[in-house]
Amino acid sequence: MTLVEPRVIGTPAERVDAHDKVTGAARYAFEHAVDDPTYLFPVLSTIGRGRVAAMYTADAAALDGVVAVLTVFDAPRLGDISDAELAILQHPDVHFRGQFLGAVVADSPEVARHAAGLVRVDYEAARHDTDFGSGRDDLYAPEEVNAGFPTDTEDGDVDGALAAAAVTVDQVYSTAMEHNNPMEPHATIARWTSGGAGPVLTLHDSTQGVHSVRATLAPLFGLEVEQVRVIAPYVGGGFGSKGLPHAHNVLAVMAAQRTAGRPVKFALTRQQMFALSAYRAPTVQHIRLGADADGRLTALSHEVITQSAKIKEFAEQAAVPSRMMYSTAARYTTHRLASLDVPAPSWMRAPGETPGMFAAEVAMDELADACGIDPIELRIRNEPEVDPSTGRPWSGRRLTDCLREGARMFGWSDRDAPARPGSDPEWLVGTGVAAATYPANTAPGSVARIVYQSDGRYTVQIGSVDIGTGAWTALTQIAADALGCPLDAIDLHIGDTDYPSATVAGGSTGTSSWGGAIVAAARAFRDEHGTSPRPGAESSAGTPENPDAGTVALHSFGAHFVEAHVHRVTCEIRVERMLGVFSIGRVINARTVRSQLLGGMTMGVSMALHESSVNDPRFGHVVTQDLASYHVSTHADIRYLEAVCLDDVDGHANAMGSKGAGEIGIVGAAAAVANAVHHATGIRVRKVPIHLDDLLPG
């Protein structure tokens, strides 16, 4: 694979969108100016399961300023109802509490909200089931888990190897339900207009993929994809929850069919997002490890139970990392689901790896303790020469380098192996480590277009989306180096389906996929037009197929180091220091990559100590529905935090030699915190978040 010669790639170039964002010139979905807008507020179910018997809308419709009222009995019919999550208002069945039952559209958001509160609903309630746990007798095996992985795998005789092992670990670990909570809520503006080939639907949407939204919504409303335009130049975070269109998109488009061409603005409230914008499902994970006296694994079993929804299946692939992370002759992994009357779970930053590596890396720490071996040394002893799940050689596996460099930078050699209660009069101090990994994939289907303007300037168009990660800047850098021109000679255009197709910003594939298309288009441009093109010269190309993808194992790796302080009396936990060392190929932009890694690590601390969506099984919904009760890490929780990347280029990954950075920062981070807490207190907590009362008995 021929790599781009880096000139501005790798530099900490300032964000090209920074000025617009800090001055307020950047417009997010709900902020776009449209003529004569209307505003939508939904009517939500207040039961967990059953049917709507009647809806009384007269009081709402009579309110001054109300434009339209929609219900399950009179809403527009959809053309495709195969996706039950999106097939809203098509029948009176209630699948979960907080489901859309209708909507009010009005001249102002205040009137819409007031009128929605006047709609009365009669139900035929049924018994709901939202209580997740491992003791259920109705767990089932899905056909596959997220990302198309096999549900179960088995290699060798795990039970026999465990019985013969000199040292074993056999424990259950659990992770809480979590909600993505991007800063910008899920929001959209929908408008119908007339076009030469029929109706045209335009959406200003907060999404991770404009082309994905268009492709999904078009058949629902009987449209060709060319009749739908989706615009998203700026998105205020998503963390996976905006990777797919959700029911709020459908509701806004339906409502816009009743407003005589007036646009409909709809933004979910923070409370509504806890039922309508996806989430990470809780898990219960049973891990068994067997090893010889030197700590080398002889058996690994990782069995996962997680939650899905009756309305739509999603299976978090939490055991998949255990299929490739460490070397062992016997290995067994499974996934089982509990199907509940709940909203459908979906992607949240590093789905699968985040909960799975928490359990796996705490288990490895327990094995190190049982063997009397340093936790770093234990991981190094279990390094596989090839990918255990495929048998392929690694494109570059530098986990050992991450561990050793991190240990040097962190001062690991000064660590006391046993916790020392007398080391500080007020705080117990401990350190912990955990490994991280994430697949380095490239998604097919993106296309870039390059047009020469004049005076050495180029327009680069691709329908990708920057969700705050720095894509505006990274893609500009890639285009500049691929064309051999200065950074300021590139005019990048993204975030619009009027530009060529692009894949979703997710799975840490964005820069690899879109950047690969831009490099291919730049090379095609030079082949077709040379170095002295005429104004208006144009070339397009798609993301090329990676010839190495089927011959090598492509993954990123990293290591987290944490120093935790635990108060002797209150058991308050503080993460005083955290260091992440990562091997992610060539860094496109040192500034934005560091930001991504630190953000992931911060979310890992938040997972370890704070985040938990609490379900009340009596009423069938999450009760922590705002950022006052759903706790996340704040500035006061994050002390000294640093992320560094090894000097690395992966020539097998793509033409830039880069691998994704968006998700690996969170993977393993919570385990490093839990391991540090154990080192400080001697108390092993096998669930997150870790609460004060988990430590008080000890």
HELIX and SHEET records of a PDB file:
HELIX    1   1 ALA A   18  THR A   23  1                                   6    
HELIX    2   2 ALA A   29  GLU A   31  5                                   3    
HELIX    3   3 ALA A   58  ALA A   61  1                                   4    
HELIX    4   4 PRO A  109  LEU A  118  1                                  10    
HELIX    5   5 ASN A  146  GLY A  148  5                                   3    
HELIX    6   6 VAL A  158  ALA A  164  1                                   7    
HELIX    7   7 VAL A  210  LEU A  220  1                                  11    
HELIX    8   8 VAL A  225  GLN A  227  5                                   3    
HELIX    9   9 ALA A  247  ALA A  256  1                                  10    
HELIX   10  10 ARG A  270  LEU A  276  1                                   7    
HELIX   11  11 VAL A  320  ARG A  323  5                                   4    
HELIX   12  12 GLU A  353  CYS A  371  1                                  19    
HELIX   13  13 PRO A  375  ARG A  381  1                                   7    
HELIX   14  14 LEU A  399  PHE A  410  1                                  12    
HELIX   15  15 TRP A  412  ASP A  414  5                                   3    
HELIX   16  16 PRO A  421  SER A  423  5                                   3    
HELIX   17  17 ALA A  471  LEU A  483  1                                  13    
HELIX   18  18 LEU A  487  ALA A  489  5                                   3    
HELIX   19  19 GLY A  510  HIS A  529  1                                  20    
HELIX   20  20 ALA A  590  LEU A  609  1                                  20    
HELIX   21  21 HIS A  635  ASP A  637  5                                   3    
HELIX   22  22 ALA A  669  THR A  681  1                                  13    
HELIX   23  23 LEU A  692  LEU A  695  1                                   4    
SHEET    1   A 7 VAL A  66  THR A  71  0                                        
SHEET    2   A 7 PHE A 100  ALA A 106 -1                                        
SHEET    3   A 7 THR A  38  LEU A  44 -1                                        
SHEET    4   A 7 VAL A 264  ALA A 267  1                                        
SHEET    5   A 7 ALA A 187  GLY A 195 -1                                        
SHEET    6   A 7 GLY A 198  ASP A 205 -1                                        
SHEET    7   A 7 VAL A 228  ILE A 231  1                                        
SHEET    1   B 3 ASP A  93  VAL A  94  0                                        
SHEET    2   B 3 GLY A  50  TYR A  56 -1                                        
SHEET    3   B 3 ARG A 120  ALA A 125 -1                                        
SHEET    1   C 2 GLU A 144  VAL A 145  0                                        
SHEET    2   C 2 PHE A 149  PRO A 150 -1                                        
SHEET    1   D 6 THR A 153  ASP A 155  0                                        
SHEET    2   D 6 ALA A 330  LEU A 340 -1                                        
SHEET    3   D 6 LEU A 297  ALA A 309  1                                        
SHEET    4   D 6 THR A 283  ALA A 291 -1                                        
SHEET    5   D 6 VAL A 167  THR A 175 -1                                        
SHEET    6   D 6 LYS A 687  VAL A 688  1                                        
SHEET    1   E 4 TRP A 427  PRO A 439  0                                        
SHEET    2   E 4 HIS A 555  HIS A 567 -1                                        
SHEET    3   E 4 ILE A 573  SER A 583 -1                                        
SHEET    4   E 4 ILE A 638  CYS A 645  1                                        
SHEET    1   F 4 ILE A 490  HIS A 493  0                                        
SHEET    2   F 4 TYR A 458  GLN A 461  1                                        
SHEET    3   F 4 VAL A 447  TYR A 452 -1                                        
SHEET    4   F 4 GLU A 538  GLY A 542 -1                                        
SHEET    1   G 2 ASN A 615  ASP A 616  0                                        
SHEET    2   G 2 HIS A 621  VAL A 622 -1                                        
END                                                                             
